[in-house]
Amino acid sequence: MREQQYQQVCYRTEQRDEAVVLKNLKTGEKGVSFGCTHAGETVQVRLENGELDSWERRECSEISN
């Protein structure tokens, strides 16, 4: 995702307590955001199977409703 999209996802996740649905473009996995690491430009996600992971900004995309 682009820098601006990343900032929007992080804002919605951290300031509005929204769980944003994301897809990992490399693996095809889906997950919901629960935090961001701005220094490394990563998004922390909870995968569909309940596991936690961290994805780089460039390797994920928001899934729109």
C-alpha positions as a Markdown table, in Angstrom:
| # | Residue | x | y | z |
|---|---|---|---|---|
| 1 | Met | 0.0 | 0.0 | 0.0 |
| 2 | Arg | 1.1 | 3.5 | -0.5 |
| 3 | Glu | 2.3 | 5.8 | 2.3 |
| 4 | Gln | -1.0 | 7.7 | 2.5 |
| 5 | Gln | -3.1 | 4.6 | 2.6 |
| 6 | Tyr | -0.7 | 3.2 | 5.4 |
| 7 | Gln | -1.2 | 6.4 | 7.4 |
| 8 | Gln | -5.0 | 6.2 | 7.0 |
| 9 | Val | -5.0 | 2.5 | 8.1 |
| 10 | Cys | -2.9 | 3.3 | 11.1 |
| 11 | Tyr | -5.0 | 6.3 | 12.1 |
| 12 | Arg | -8.2 | 4.3 | 11.9 |
| 13 | Thr | -6.7 | 1.4 | 13.8 |
| 14 | Glu | -5.0 | 3.3 | 16.5 |
| 15 | Gln | -7.2 | 6.4 | 17.0 |
| 16 | Arg | -10.6 | 5.1 | 16.1 |
| 17 | Asp | -10.1 | 1.5 | 17.3 |
| 18 | Glu | -11.3 | 0.2 | 13.9 |
| 19 | Ala | -10.1 | -3.2 | 12.7 |
| 20 | Val | -9.1 | -2.8 | 9.1 |
| 21 | Val | -9.3 | -5.9 | 7.0 |
| 22 | Leu | -6.0 | -6.4 | 5.0 |
| 23 | Lys | -4.6 | -8.9 | 2.6 |
| 24 | Asn | -1.0 | -9.9 | 2.3 |
| 25 | Leu | -0.1 | -9.6 | -1.4 |
| 26 | Lys | 2.8 | -12.1 | -1.1 |
| 27 | Thr | 1.0 | -14.9 | 0.7 |
| 28 | Gly | -2.7 | -14.2 | 0.1 |
| 29 | Glu | -3.4 | -14.3 | 3.8 |
| 30 | Lys | -6.1 | -12.1 | 5.3 |
| 31 | Gly | -6.1 | -10.4 | 8.7 |
| 32 | Val | -7.3 | -7.5 | 10.7 |
| 33 | Ser | -5.1 | -4.7 | 11.9 |
| 34 | Phe | -4.6 | -4.0 | 15.6 |
| 35 | Gly | -1.5 | -1.8 | 15.5 |
| 36 | Cys | 1.3 | -0.1 | 13.5 |
| 37 | Thr | 5.0 | 0.3 | 13.9 |
| 38 | His | 5.7 | 3.6 | 12.2 |
| 39 | Ala | 9.5 | 3.3 | 12.4 |
| 40 | Gly | 9.5 | 0.1 | 10.3 |
| 41 | Glu | 6.3 | 0.9 | 8.4 |
| 42 | Thr | 4.6 | -2.4 | 9.4 |
| 43 | Val | 1.1 | -3.2 | 10.4 |
| 44 | Gln | 0.4 | -5.8 | 13.1 |
| 45 | Val | -2.4 | -8.1 | 12.1 |
| 46 | Arg | -4.5 | -10.9 | 13.6 |
| 47 | Leu | -4.8 | -13.6 | 11.0 |
| 48 | Glu | -8.0 | -15.6 | 10.3 |
| 49 | Asn | -6.7 | -18.5 | 12.3 |
| 50 | Gly | -6.1 | -16.3 | 15.4 |
| 51 | Glu | -2.3 | -16.0 | 15.0 |
| 52 | Leu | -0.5 | -12.7 | 15.1 |
| 53 | Asp | 1.8 | -11.4 | 12.4 |
| 54 | Ser | 3.5 | -8.2 | 11.2 |
| 55 | Trp | 3.3 | -7.1 | 7.6 |
| 56 | Glu | 5.4 | -4.5 | 5.8 |
| 57 | Arg | 3.4 | -1.6 | 4.3 |
| 58 | Arg | 4.5 | -2.6 | 0.7 |
| 59 | Glu | 3.3 | -6.2 | 1.0 |
| 60 | Cys | -0.3 | -5.6 | 2.1 |
| 61 | Ser | -3.5 | -4.0 | 0.8 |
| 62 | Glu | -6.8 | -3.0 | 2.4 |
| 63 | Ile | -9.8 | -5.1 | 1.4 |
| 64 | Ser | -12.7 | -2.9 | 0.8 |
| 65 | Asn | -16.2 | -3.9 | 1.8 |
